[in-house]
């Protein structure tokens, strides 16, 4: 097992297990690979259409302050460990790519804070 992988044990209903077996057989994959594909499809294809970083960058681009961007991230991803420093890092990286991205102070001033 690769070092970045974690092992879990899951109990499935009989019909879920049979369905997973069918998917594995149809795709020529192991049960583990079929389960991983299903999880990835749900998480990446349906549930988490945007990442924390994408949301943080979009919020900053939309003129939000660091605090507002952090609130947006925490609202969308309540279990995220995102901190004010994380948002500041995204803003800093964005400013390196585009110096027209406002600083947090400029965003606060624009918002009337």
Biopython code that builds the backbone (N, CA, C, O; Angstrom):
import numpy as np
from Bio.PDB.StructureBuilder import StructureBuilder

atoms = [
    (1, "UNK", "N", (0.854, -1.173, 0.000)),
    (1, "UNK", "CA", (0.000, 0.000, 0.000)),
    (1, "UNK", "C", (0.901, 1.237, 0.000)),
    (1, "UNK", "O", (1.852, 1.318, 0.776)),
    (2, "UNK", "N", (0.594, 2.198, -0.875)),
    (2, "UNK", "CA", (1.369, 3.429, -0.945)),
    (2, "UNK", "C", (1.248, 4.193, 0.367)),
    (2, "UNK", "O", (0.246, 4.083, 1.073)),
    (3, "UNK", "N", (2.280, 4.966, 0.683)),
    (3, "UNK", "CA", (2.298, 5.672, 1.966)),
    (3, "UNK", "C", (1.205, 6.723, 2.106)),
    (3, "UNK", "O", (0.853, 7.090, 3.227)),
    (4, "UNK", "N", (0.658, 7.217, 0.997)),
    (4, "UNK", "CA", (-0.390, 8.232, 1.096)),
    (4, "UNK", "C", (-1.788, 7.620, 1.144)),
    (4, "UNK", "O", (-2.782, 8.346, 1.154)),
    (5, "UNK", "N", (-1.871, 6.294, 1.174)),
    (5, "UNK", "CA", (-3.156, 5.631, 1.246)),
    (5, "UNK", "C", (-3.459, 5.221, 2.678)),
    (5, "UNK", "O", (-2.551, 4.928, 3.456)),
    (6, "UNK", "N", (-4.734, 5.203, 3.018)),
    (6, "UNK", "CA", (-5.199, 4.779, 4.336)),
    (6, "UNK", "C", (-6.158, 3.611, 4.142)),
    (6, "UNK", "O", (-6.888, 3.564, 3.152)),
    (7, "UNK", "N", (-6.161, 2.687, 5.065)),
    (7, "UNK", "CA", (-7.034, 1.513, 4.996)),
    (7, "UNK", "C", (-8.276, 1.755, 5.850)),
    (7, "UNK", "O", (-8.191, 2.260, 6.970)),
    (8, "UNK", "N", (-9.436, 1.382, 5.294)),
    (8, "UNK", "CA", (-10.680, 1.434, 6.054)),
    (8, "UNK", "C", (-11.396, 0.096, 5.888)),
    (8, "UNK", "O", (-11.132, -0.648, 4.944)),
    (9, "UNK", "N", (-12.284, -0.193, 6.799)),
    (9, "UNK", "CA", (-13.147, -1.362, 6.699)),
    (9, "UNK", "C", (-14.577, -0.859, 6.608)),
    (9, "UNK", "O", (-15.002, -0.013, 7.394)),
    (10, "UNK", "N", (-15.310, -1.389, 5.642)),
    (10, "UNK", "CA", (-16.677, -0.939, 5.409)),
    (10, "UNK", "C", (-17.594, -2.152, 5.366)),
    (10, "UNK", "O", (-17.270, -3.158, 4.734)),
    (11, "UNK", "N", (-18.721, -2.062, 6.027)),
    (11, "UNK", "CA", (-19.736, -3.102, 5.958)),
    (11, "UNK", "C", (-20.802, -2.651, 4.973)),
    (11, "UNK", "O", (-21.346, -1.553, 5.089)),
    (12, "UNK", "N", (-21.096, -3.512, 4.001)),
    (12, "UNK", "CA", (-22.077, -3.181, 2.968)),
    (12, "UNK", "C", (-23.302, -4.064, 3.105)),
    (12, "UNK", "O", (-23.215, -5.197, 3.580)),
    (13, "UNK", "N", (-24.429, -3.543, 2.692)),
    (13, "UNK", "CA", (-25.633, -4.363, 2.564)),
    (13, "UNK", "C", (-25.383, -5.373, 1.444)),
    (13, "UNK", "O", (-24.547, -5.138, 0.572)),
    (14, "UNK", "N", (-26.091, -6.471, 1.466)),
    (14, "UNK", "CA", (-25.898, -7.534, 0.470)),
    (14, "UNK", "C", (-26.037, -6.994, -0.962)),
    (14, "UNK", "O", (-25.212, -7.295, -1.825)),
    (15, "UNK", "N", (-27.082, -6.197, -1.206)),
    (15, "UNK", "CA", (-27.290, -5.690, -2.567)),
    (15, "UNK", "C", (-26.189, -4.714, -2.984)),
    (15, "UNK", "O", (-25.842, -4.644, -4.163)),
    (16, "UNK", "N", (-25.647, -3.975, -2.047)),
    (16, "UNK", "CA", (-24.522, -3.082, -2.358)),
    (16, "UNK", "C", (-23.297, -3.905, -2.754)),
    (16, "UNK", "O", (-22.599, -3.584, -3.716)),
    (17, "UNK", "N", (-23.054, -4.958, -2.001)),
    (17, "UNK", "CA", (-21.895, -5.811, -2.285)),
    (17, "UNK", "C", (-22.042, -6.482, -3.654)),
    (17, "UNK", "O", (-21.089, -6.529, -4.432)),
    (18, "UNK", "N", (-23.220, -6.990, -3.938)),
    (18, "UNK", "CA", (-23.465, -7.630, -5.230)),
    (18, "UNK", "C", (-23.265, -6.609, -6.356)),
    (18, "UNK", "O", (-22.646, -6.912, -7.376)),
    (19, "UNK", "N", (-23.789, -5.415, -6.160)),
    (19, "UNK", "CA", (-23.607, -4.369, -7.167)),
    (19, "UNK", "C", (-22.142, -4.030, -7.377)),
    (19, "UNK", "O", (-21.698, -3.840, -8.509)),
    (20, "UNK", "N", (-21.393, -3.954, -6.287)),
    (20, "UNK", "CA", (-19.958, -3.670, -6.389)),
    (20, "UNK", "C", (-19.236, -4.798, -7.119)),
    (20, "UNK", "O", (-18.343, -4.552, -7.930)),
    (21, "UNK", "N", (-19.632, -6.040, -6.825)),
    (21, "UNK", "CA", (-19.045, -7.186, -7.531)),
    (21, "UNK", "C", (-19.318, -7.095, -9.034)),
    (21, "UNK", "O", (-18.441, -7.375, -9.851)),
    (22, "UNK", "N", (-20.543, -6.700, -9.385)),
    (22, "UNK", "CA", (-20.900, -6.588, -10.799)),
    (22, "UNK", "C", (-20.085, -5.502, -11.492)),
    (22, "UNK", "O", (-19.603, -5.694, -12.608)),
    (23, "UNK", "N", (-19.937, -4.375, -10.830)),
    (23, "UNK", "CA", (-19.136, -3.286, -11.399)),
    (23, "UNK", "C", (-17.685, -3.741, -11.573)),
    (23, "UNK", "O", (-17.073, -3.489, -12.611)),
    (24, "UNK", "N", (-17.146, -4.402, -10.570)),
    (24, "UNK", "CA", (-15.768, -4.892, -10.636)),
    (24, "UNK", "C", (-15.604, -5.874, -11.794)),
    (24, "UNK", "O", (-14.631, -5.796, -12.545)),
    (25, "UNK", "N", (-16.553, -6.794, -11.936)),
    (25, "UNK", "CA", (-16.478, -7.775, -13.023)),
    (25, "UNK", "C", (-16.599, -7.089, -14.383)),
    (25, "UNK", "O", (-15.859, -7.412, -15.312)),
    (26, "UNK", "N", (-17.536, -6.141, -14.499)),
    (26, "UNK", "CA", (-17.748, -5.443, -15.773)),
    (26, "UNK", "C", (-16.529, -4.627, -16.197)),
    (26, "UNK", "O", (-16.234, -4.505, -17.386)),
    (27, "UNK", "N", (-15.829, -4.072, -15.214)),
    (27, "UNK", "CA", (-14.680, -3.208, -15.531)),
    (27, "UNK", "C", (-13.354, -3.942, -15.472)),
    (27, "UNK", "O", (-12.317, -3.387, -15.833)),
    (28, "UNK", "N", (-13.385, -5.207, -15.010)),
    (28, "UNK", "CA", (-12.147, -5.976, -14.901)),
    (28, "UNK", "C", (-11.259, -5.493, -13.764)),
    (28, "UNK", "O", (-10.039, -5.656, -13.809)),
    (29, "UNK", "N", (-11.867, -4.904, -12.752)),
    (29, "UNK", "CA", (-11.108, -4.357, -11.620)),
    (29, "UNK", "C", (-11.355, -5.190, -10.373)),
    (29, "UNK", "O", (-12.293, -5.985, -10.312)),
    (30, "UNK", "N", (-10.502, -4.994, -9.389)),
    (30, "UNK", "CA", (-10.711, -5.633, -8.093)),
    (30, "UNK", "C", (-11.855, -4.927, -7.372)),
    (30, "UNK", "O", (-12.255, -3.826, -7.752)),
    (31, "UNK", "N", (-12.376, -5.571, -6.330)),
    (31, "UNK", "CA", (-13.414, -4.921, -5.521)),
    (31, "UNK", "C", (-12.898, -3.614, -4.928)),
    (31, "UNK", "O", (-13.617, -2.616, -4.887)),
    (32, "UNK", "N", (-11.647, -3.627, -4.469)),
    (32, "UNK", "CA", (-11.075, -2.412, -3.880)),
    (32, "UNK", "C", (-11.006, -1.286, -4.891)),
    (32, "UNK", "O", (-11.365, -0.150, -4.584)),
    (33, "UNK", "N", (-10.538, -1.598, -6.119)),
    (33, "UNK", "CA", (-10.449, -0.563, -7.146)),
    (33, "UNK", "C", (-11.832, -0.058, -7.551)),
    (33, "UNK", "O", (-12.014, 1.137, -7.785)),
    (34, "UNK", "N", (-12.807, -0.966, -7.635)),
    (34, "UNK", "CA", (-14.171, -0.548, -7.977)),
    (34, "UNK", "C", (-14.741, 0.351, -6.882)),
    (34, "UNK", "O", (-15.402, 1.347, -7.177)),
    (35, "UNK", "N", (-14.487, 0.002, -5.619)),
    (35, "UNK", "CA", (-14.961, 0.837, -4.510)),
    (35, "UNK", "C", (-14.282, 2.202, -4.547)),
    (35, "UNK", "O", (-14.941, 3.222, -4.349)),
    (36, "UNK", "N", (-12.973, 2.235, -4.798)),
    (36, "UNK", "CA", (-12.238, 3.510, -4.893)),
    (36, "UNK", "C", (-12.806, 4.374, -6.017)),
    (36, "UNK", "O", (-12.995, 5.579, -5.851)),
    (37, "UNK", "N", (-13.078, 3.742, -7.171)),
    (37, "UNK", "CA", (-13.651, 4.493, -8.291)),
    (37, "UNK", "C", (-15.007, 5.090, -7.923)),
    (37, "UNK", "O", (-15.301, 6.235, -8.265)),
    (38, "UNK", "N", (-15.837, 4.303, -7.220)),
    (38, "UNK", "CA", (-17.155, 4.798, -6.819)),
    (38, "UNK", "C", (-17.029, 5.966, -5.850)),
    (38, "UNK", "O", (-17.753, 6.956, -5.960)),
    (39, "UNK", "N", (-16.108, 5.845, -4.906)),
    (39, "UNK", "CA", (-15.891, 6.934, -3.942)),
    (39, "UNK", "C", (-15.390, 8.175, -4.660)),
    (39, "UNK", "O", (-15.882, 9.275, -4.410)),
    (40, "UNK", "N", (-14.416, 8.013, -5.546)),
    (40, "UNK", "CA", (-13.896, 9.161, -6.293)),
    (40, "UNK", "C", (-14.977, 9.811, -7.144)),
    (40, "UNK", "O", (-15.046, 11.037, -7.238)),
    (41, "UNK", "N", (-15.818, 8.994, -7.760)),
    (41, "UNK", "CA", (-16.891, 9.558, -8.583)),
    (41, "UNK", "C", (-17.825, 10.407, -7.732)),
    (41, "UNK", "O", (-18.211, 11.505, -8.130)),
    (42, "UNK", "N", (-18.184, 9.898, -6.564)),
    (42, "UNK", "CA", (-19.072, 10.660, -5.684)),
    (42, "UNK", "C", (-18.393, 11.929, -5.186)),
    (42, "UNK", "O", (-18.951, 13.021, -5.299)),
    (43, "UNK", "N", (-17.202, 11.791, -4.642)),
    (43, "UNK", "CA", (-16.530, 12.937, -4.047)),
    (43, "UNK", "C", (-16.120, 13.970, -5.082)),
    (43, "UNK", "O", (-16.313, 15.168, -4.879)),
    (44, "UNK", "N", (-15.560, 13.512, -6.180)),
    (44, "UNK", "CA", (-15.021, 14.450, -7.157)),
    (44, "UNK", "C", (-16.015, 14.808, -8.244)),
    (44, "UNK", "O", (-15.940, 15.891, -8.825)),
    (45, "UNK", "N", (-16.933, 13.922, -8.521)),
    (45, "UNK", "CA", (-17.850, 14.167, -9.618)),
    (45, "UNK", "C", (-19.172, 14.766, -9.216)),
    (45, "UNK", "O", (-19.785, 15.498, -9.993)),
    (46, "UNK", "N", (-19.617, 14.470, -8.024)),
    (46, "UNK", "CA", (-20.943, 14.934, -7.640)),
    (46, "UNK", "C", (-20.917, 15.827, -6.404)),
    (46, "UNK", "O", (-21.556, 16.878, -6.377)),
    (47, "UNK", "N", (-20.184, 15.409, -5.395)),
    (47, "UNK", "CA", (-20.267, 16.091, -4.109)),
    (47, "UNK", "C", (-19.351, 17.301, -4.027)),
    (47, "UNK", "O", (-19.806, 18.397, -3.698)),
    (48, "UNK", "N", (-18.088, 17.124, -4.316)),
    (48, "UNK", "CA", (-17.113, 18.196, -4.148)),
    (48, "UNK", "C", (-16.687, 18.715, -5.508)),
    (48, "UNK", "O", (-15.603, 18.391, -5.994)),
    (49, "UNK", "N", (-17.521, 19.500, -6.105)),
    (49, "UNK", "CA", (-17.206, 20.005, -7.435)),
    (49, "UNK", "C", (-16.057, 21.015, -7.395)),
    (49, "UNK", "O", (-15.322, 21.153, -8.372)),
    (50, "UNK", "N", (-15.904, 21.699, -6.310)),
    (50, "UNK", "CA", (-14.784, 22.615, -6.185)),
    (50, "UNK", "C", (-14.018, 22.293, -4.907)),
    (50, "UNK", "O", (-14.585, 21.824, -3.921)),
    (51, "UNK", "N", (-12.735, 22.554, -4.949)),
    (51, "UNK", "CA", (-11.891, 22.276, -3.795)),
    (51, "UNK", "C", (-11.881, 23.479, -2.855)),
    (51, "UNK", "O", (-12.383, 24.551, -3.192)),
    (52, "UNK", "N", (-11.311, 23.285, -1.692)),
    (52, "UNK", "CA", (-11.159, 24.378, -0.739)),
    (52, "UNK", "C", (-10.339, 25.500, -1.371)),
    (52, "UNK", "O", (-10.695, 26.674, -1.273)),
    (53, "UNK", "N", (-9.244, 25.124, -2.016)),
    (53, "UNK", "CA", (-8.388, 26.130, -2.657)),
    (53, "UNK", "C", (-9.109, 26.900, -3.743)),
    (53, "UNK", "O", (-8.965, 28.118, -3.855)),
    (54, "UNK", "N", (-9.892, 26.178, -4.552)),
    (54, "UNK", "CA", (-10.641, 26.852, -5.611)),
    (54, "UNK", "C", (-11.651, 27.834, -5.033)),
    (54, "UNK", "O", (-11.810, 28.944, -5.539)),
    (55, "UNK", "N", (-12.335, 27.414, -3.963)),
    (55, "UNK", "CA", (-13.307, 28.306, -3.332)),
    (55, "UNK", "C", (-12.616, 29.511, -2.704)),
    (55, "UNK", "O", (-13.106, 30.635, -2.817)),
    (56, "UNK", "N", (-11.491, 29.287, -2.050)),
    (56, "UNK", "CA", (-10.753, 30.400, -1.443)),
    (56, "UNK", "C", (-10.317, 31.392, -2.517)),
    (56, "UNK", "O", (-10.498, 32.600, -2.365)),
    (57, "UNK", "N", (-9.742, 30.879, -3.598)),
    (57, "UNK", "CA", (-9.289, 31.760, -4.686)),
    (57, "UNK", "C", (-10.456, 32.507, -5.330)),
    (57, "UNK", "O", (-10.349, 33.697, -5.626)),
    (58, "UNK", "N", (-11.567, 31.805, -5.546)),
    (58, "UNK", "CA", (-12.743, 32.460, -6.143)),
    (58, "UNK", "C", (-13.249, 33.562, -5.223)),
    (58, "UNK", "O", (-13.595, 34.649, -5.686)),
    (59, "UNK", "N", (-13.294, 33.289, -3.931)),
    (59, "UNK", "CA", (-13.778, 34.282, -2.969)),
    (59, "UNK", "C", (-12.885, 35.521, -2.977)),
    (59, "UNK", "O", (-13.377, 36.650, -2.961)),
    (60, "UNK", "N", (-11.584, 35.305, -3.003)),
    (60, "UNK", "CA", (-10.634, 36.422, -3.050)),
    (60, "UNK", "C", (-10.820, 37.199, -4.345)),
    (60, "UNK", "O", (-10.866, 38.429, -4.345)),
    (61, "UNK", "N", (-10.926, 36.462, -5.455)),
    (61, "UNK", "CA", (-11.107, 37.110, -6.763)),
    (61, "UNK", "C", (-12.390, 37.927, -6.800)),
    (61, "UNK", "O", (-12.458, 38.957, -7.471)),
    (62, "UNK", "N", (-13.416, 37.463, -6.071)),
    (62, "UNK", "CA", (-14.694, 38.179, -6.023)),
    (62, "UNK", "C", (-14.661, 39.381, -5.091)),
    (62, "UNK", "O", (-15.683, 40.033, -4.880)),
    (63, "UNK", "N", (-13.482, 39.681, -4.527)),
    (63, "UNK", "CA", (-13.331, 40.883, -3.705)),
    (63, "UNK", "C", (-13.548, 40.670, -2.222)),
    (63, "UNK", "O", (-13.595, 41.639, -1.465)),
    (64, "UNK", "N", (-13.681, 39.436, -1.791)),
    (64, "UNK", "CA", (-13.885, 39.192, -0.360)),
    (64, "UNK", "C", (-12.613, 39.451, 0.430)),
    (64, "UNK", "O", (-11.500, 39.317, -0.079)),
    (65, "UNK", "N", (-12.810, 39.825, 1.684)),
    (65, "UNK", "CA", (-11.674, 39.949, 2.604)),
    (65, "UNK", "C", (-11.230, 38.539, 2.996)),
    (65, "UNK", "O", (-11.917, 37.563, 2.695)),
    (66, "UNK", "N", (-10.091, 38.437, 3.660)),
    (66, "UNK", "CA", (-9.629, 37.131, 4.129)),
    (66, "UNK", "C", (-10.646, 36.495, 5.066)),
    (66, "UNK", "O", (-10.912, 35.296, 4.979)),
    (67, "UNK", "N", (-11.218, 37.303, 5.968)),
    (67, "UNK", "CA", (-12.205, 36.780, 6.917)),
    (67, "UNK", "C", (-13.450, 36.271, 6.189)),
    (67, "UNK", "O", (-13.989, 35.221, 6.538)),
    (68, "UNK", "N", (-13.900, 37.007, 5.190)),
    (68, "UNK", "CA", (-15.073, 36.586, 4.425)),
    (68, "UNK", "C", (-14.786, 35.320, 3.627)),
    (68, "UNK", "O", (-15.624, 34.422, 3.546)),
    (69, "UNK", "N", (-13.593, 35.257, 3.038)),
    (69, "UNK", "CA", (-13.209, 34.065, 2.277)),
    (69, "UNK", "C", (-13.132, 32.851, 3.200)),
    (69, "UNK", "O", (-13.575, 31.763, 2.832)),
    (70, "UNK", "N", (-12.576, 33.032, 4.391)),
    (70, "UNK", "CA", (-12.501, 31.948, 5.367)),
    (70, "UNK", "C", (-13.904, 31.501, 5.779)),
    (70, "UNK", "O", (-14.162, 30.303, 5.896)),
    (71, "UNK", "N", (-14.803, 32.447, 5.997)),
    (71, "UNK", "CA", (-16.191, 32.103, 6.339)),
    (71, "UNK", "C", (-16.841, 31.291, 5.214)),
    (71, "UNK", "O", (-17.561, 30.329, 5.481)),
    (72, "UNK", "N", (-16.592, 31.674, 3.965)),
    (72, "UNK", "CA", (-17.161, 30.950, 2.821)),
    (72, "UNK", "C", (-16.632, 29.514, 2.777)),
    (72, "UNK", "O", (-17.388, 28.575, 2.528)),
    (73, "UNK", "N", (-15.333, 29.352, 3.019)),
    (73, "UNK", "CA", (-14.739, 28.014, 3.016)),
    (73, "UNK", "C", (-15.328, 27.179, 4.145)),
    (73, "UNK", "O", (-15.725, 26.034, 3.932)),
    (74, "UNK", "N", (-15.384, 27.743, 5.331)),
    (74, "UNK", "CA", (-15.892, 26.981, 6.490)),
    (74, "UNK", "C", (-17.374, 26.641, 6.345)),
    (74, "UNK", "O", (-17.825, 25.609, 6.843)),
    (75, "UNK", "N", (-18.129, 27.499, 5.670)),
    (75, "UNK", "CA", (-19.542, 27.211, 5.448)),
    (75, "UNK", "C", (-19.697, 26.030, 4.480)),
    (75, "UNK", "O", (-20.510, 25.134, 4.707)),
    (76, "UNK", "N", (-18.919, 26.041, 3.416)),
    (76, "UNK", "CA", (-19.005, 24.973, 2.389)),
    (76, "UNK", "C", (-18.331, 23.690, 2.848)),
    (76, "UNK", "O", (-18.798, 22.598, 2.527)),
    (77, "UNK", "N", (-17.232, 23.809, 3.600)),
    (77, "UNK", "CA", (-16.454, 22.663, 4.073)),
    (77, "UNK", "C", (-16.312, 22.768, 5.590)),
    (77, "UNK", "O", (-15.253, 23.160, 6.081)),
    (78, "UNK", "N", (-17.357, 22.425, 6.338)),
    (78, "UNK", "CA", (-17.340, 22.652, 7.787)),
    (78, "UNK", "C", (-16.254, 21.889, 8.543)),
    (78, "UNK", "O", (-15.907, 22.278, 9.658)),
    (79, "UNK", "N", (-15.720, 20.837, 7.984)),
    (79, "UNK", "CA", (-14.681, 20.065, 8.674)),
    (79, "UNK", "C", (-13.272, 20.448, 8.222)),
    (79, "UNK", "O", (-12.293, 19.842, 8.658)),
    (80, "UNK", "N", (-13.169, 21.438, 7.361)),
    (80, "UNK", "CA", (-11.857, 21.868, 6.863)),
    (80, "UNK", "C", (-11.041, 22.482, 7.999)),
    (80, "UNK", "O", (-11.583, 23.098, 8.917)),
    (81, "UNK", "N", (-9.756, 22.302, 7.914)),
    (81, "UNK", "CA", (-8.851, 22.870, 8.918)),
    (81, "UNK", "C", (-8.233, 24.178, 8.405)),
    (81, "UNK", "O", (-7.154, 24.580, 8.839)),
    (82, "UNK", "N", (-8.923, 24.818, 7.493)),
    (82, "UNK", "CA", (-8.451, 26.069, 6.902)),
    (82, "UNK", "C", (-8.368, 27.142, 7.977)),
    (82, "UNK", "O", (-9.262, 27.274, 8.813)),
    (83, "UNK", "N", (-7.283, 27.906, 7.944)),
    (83, "UNK", "CA", (-7.035, 28.954, 8.935)),
    (83, "UNK", "C", (-6.940, 30.309, 8.235)),
    (83, "UNK", "O", (-6.878, 30.371, 7.007)),
    (84, "UNK", "N", (-6.927, 31.385, 9.006)),
    (84, "UNK", "CA", (-6.694, 32.695, 8.388)),
    (84, "UNK", "C", (-5.366, 32.726, 7.618)),
    (84, "UNK", "O", (-5.264, 33.372, 6.575)),
    (85, "UNK", "N", (-4.358, 32.028, 8.134)),
    (85, "UNK", "CA", (-3.063, 31.980, 7.446)),
    (85, "UNK", "C", (-3.182, 31.277, 6.095)),
    (85, "UNK", "O", (-2.501, 31.643, 5.136)),
    (86, "UNK", "N", (-4.047, 30.271, 6.024)),
    (86, "UNK", "CA", (-4.255, 29.567, 4.751)),
    (86, "UNK", "C", (-4.811, 30.524, 3.699)),
    (86, "UNK", "O", (-4.342, 30.554, 2.561)),
    (87, "UNK", "N", (-5.804, 31.295, 4.091)),
    (87, "UNK", "CA", (-6.414, 32.246, 3.153)),
    (87, "UNK", "C", (-5.394, 33.306, 2.746)),
    (87, "UNK", "O", (-5.325, 33.691, 1.579)),
    (88, "UNK", "N", (-4.610, 33.773, 3.699)),
    (88, "UNK", "CA", (-3.566, 34.759, 3.388)),
    (88, "UNK", "C", (-2.563, 34.171, 2.397)),
    (88, "UNK", "O", (-2.077, 34.877, 1.513)),
    (89, "UNK", "N", (-2.251, 32.879, 2.541)),
    (89, "UNK", "CA", (-1.315, 32.234, 1.617)),
    (89, "UNK", "C", (-1.898, 32.211, 0.211)),
    (89, "UNK", "O", (-1.200, 32.517, -0.755)),
    (90, "UNK", "N", (-3.192, 31.845, 0.088)),
    (90, "UNK", "CA", (-3.825, 31.846, -1.242)),
    (90, "UNK", "C", (-3.761, 33.242, -1.857)),
    (90, "UNK", "O", (-3.446, 33.396, -3.037)),
    (91, "UNK", "N", (-4.062, 34.253, -1.050)),
    (91, "UNK", "CA", (-4.029, 35.623, -1.577)),
    (91, "UNK", "C", (-2.612, 35.993, -2.023)),
    (91, "UNK", "O", (-2.427, 36.607, -3.074)),
    (92, "UNK", "N", (-1.633, 35.622, -1.233)),
    (92, "UNK", "CA", (-0.239, 35.915, -1.575)),
    (92, "UNK", "C", (0.154, 35.242, -2.890)),
    (92, "UNK", "O", (0.790, 35.861, -3.744)),
    (93, "UNK", "N", (-0.226, 33.978, -3.049)),
    (93, "UNK", "CA", (0.086, 33.263, -4.287)),
    (93, "UNK", "C", (-0.616, 33.907, -5.485)),
    (93, "UNK", "O", (-0.038, 34.023, -6.565)),
    (94, "UNK", "N", (-1.850, 34.317, -5.282)),
    (94, "UNK", "CA", (-2.589, 34.970, -6.360)),
    (94, "UNK", "C", (-1.938, 36.289, -6.743)),
    (94, "UNK", "O", (-1.865, 36.625, -7.925)),
    (95, "UNK", "N", (-1.461, 37.043, -5.747)),
    (95, "UNK", "CA", (-0.825, 38.338, -6.017)),
    (95, "UNK", "C", (0.503, 38.162, -6.755)),
    (95, "UNK", "O", (0.907, 39.034, -7.523)),
    (96, "UNK", "N", (1.181, 37.034, -6.521)),
    (96, "UNK", "CA", (2.415, 36.756, -7.261)),
    (96, "UNK", "C", (2.100, 36.549, -8.738)),
    (96, "UNK", "O", (2.873, 36.948, -9.609)),
    (97, "UNK", "N", (0.953, 35.918, -9.013)),
    (97, "UNK", "CA", (0.540, 35.657, -10.387)),
    (97, "UNK", "C", (-0.069, 36.893, -11.036)),
    (97, "UNK", "O", (0.072, 37.106, -12.240)),
    (98, "UNK", "N", (-0.748, 37.708, -10.227)),
    (98, "UNK", "CA", (-1.441, 38.888, -10.735)),
    (98, "UNK", "C", (-1.402, 39.983, -9.675)),
    (98, "UNK", "O", (-2.173, 39.936, -8.716)),
    (99, "UNK", "N", (-0.525, 40.962, -9.827)),
    (99, "UNK", "CA", (-0.408, 42.015, -8.815)),
    (99, "UNK", "C", (-1.658, 42.877, -8.667)),
    (99, "UNK", "O", (-1.735, 43.690, -7.745)),
    (100, "UNK", "N", (-2.627, 42.720, -9.546)),
    (100, "UNK", "CA", (-3.868, 43.482, -9.431)),
    (100, "UNK", "C", (-4.850, 42.866, -8.437)),
    (100, "UNK", "O", (-5.866, 43.475, -8.105)),
    (101, "UNK", "N", (-4.545, 41.653, -7.963)),
    (101, "UNK", "CA", (-5.388, 41.063, -6.919)),
    (101, "UNK", "C", (-5.214, 41.946, -5.687)),
    (101, "UNK", "O", (-4.087, 42.203, -5.265)),
    (102, "UNK", "N", (-6.319, 42.411, -5.108)),
    (102, "UNK", "CA", (-6.187, 43.325, -3.970)),
    (102, "UNK", "C", (-5.628, 42.637, -2.730)),
    (102, "UNK", "O", (-5.829, 41.442, -2.514)),
    (103, "UNK", "N", (-4.933, 43.411, -1.934)),
    (103, "UNK", "CA", (-4.498, 42.914, -0.630)),
    (103, "UNK", "C", (-5.726, 42.783, 0.260)),
    (103, "UNK", "O", (-6.807, 43.257, -0.090)),
    (104, "UNK", "N", (-5.560, 42.148, 1.399)),
    (104, "UNK", "CA", (-6.684, 42.047, 2.332)),
    (104, "UNK", "C", (-7.099, 43.437, 2.802)),
    (104, "UNK", "O", (-8.288, 43.725, 2.935)),
    (105, "UNK", "N", (-6.113, 44.296, 3.052)),
    (105, "UNK", "CA", (-6.427, 45.665, 3.491)),
    (105, "UNK", "C", (-7.221, 46.406, 2.425)),
    (105, "UNK", "O", (-8.164, 47.129, 2.744)),
    (106, "UNK", "N", (-6.851, 46.233, 1.169)),
    (106, "UNK", "CA", (-7.590, 46.875, 0.085)),
    (106, "UNK", "C", (-9.007, 46.320, -0.015)),
    (106, "UNK", "O", (-9.955, 47.069, -0.254)),
    (107, "UNK", "N", (-9.153, 45.012, 0.168)),
    (107, "UNK", "CA", (-10.490, 44.399, 0.134)),
    (107, "UNK", "C", (-11.339, 44.920, 1.296)),
    (107, "UNK", "O", (-12.524, 45.206, 1.122)),
    (108, "UNK", "N", (-10.734, 45.042, 2.473)),
    (108, "UNK", "CA", (-11.488, 45.572, 3.626)),
    (108, "UNK", "C", (-11.910, 47.009, 3.373)),
    (108, "UNK", "O", (-13.031, 47.398, 3.698)),
    (109, "UNK", "N", (-11.004, 47.808, 2.786)),
    (109, "UNK", "CA", (-11.316, 49.211, 2.497)),
    (109, "UNK", "C", (-12.459, 49.295, 1.488)),
    (109, "UNK", "O", (-13.366, 50.114, 1.637)),
    (110, "UNK", "N", (-12.413, 48.456, 0.472)),
    (110, "UNK", "CA", (-13.473, 48.444, -0.548)),
    (110, "UNK", "C", (-14.797, 48.047, 0.077)),
    (110, "UNK", "O", (-15.848, 48.542, -0.329)),
    (111, "UNK", "N", (-14.757, 47.158, 1.061)),
    (111, "UNK", "CA", (-15.974, 46.693, 1.738)),
    (111, "UNK", "C", (-16.446, 47.699, 2.781)),
    (111, "UNK", "O", (-17.519, 47.534, 3.362)),
    (112, "UNK", "N", (-15.653, 48.739, 3.020)),
    (112, "UNK", "CA", (-16.039, 49.765, 3.984)),
    (112, "UNK", "C", (-15.710, 49.448, 5.418)),
    (112, "UNK", "O", (-16.295, 50.014, 6.341)),
    (113, "UNK", "N", (-14.784, 48.553, 5.605)),
    (113, "UNK", "CA", (-14.383, 48.197, 6.987)),
    (113, "UNK", "C", (-13.322, 49.133, 7.499)),
    (113, "UNK", "O", (-12.866, 48.989, 8.634)),
]
sb = StructureBuilder()
sb.init_structure("model")
sb.init_model(0)
sb.init_chain("A")
sb.init_seg("    ")
for serial, (resi, resn, name, xyz) in enumerate(atoms, 1):
    if name == "N":
        sb.init_residue(resn, " ", resi, " ")
    sb.init_atom(name, np.array(xyz, "f"), 0.0, 1.0, " ", f" {name:<3s}", serial, name[0])
structure = sb.get_structure()
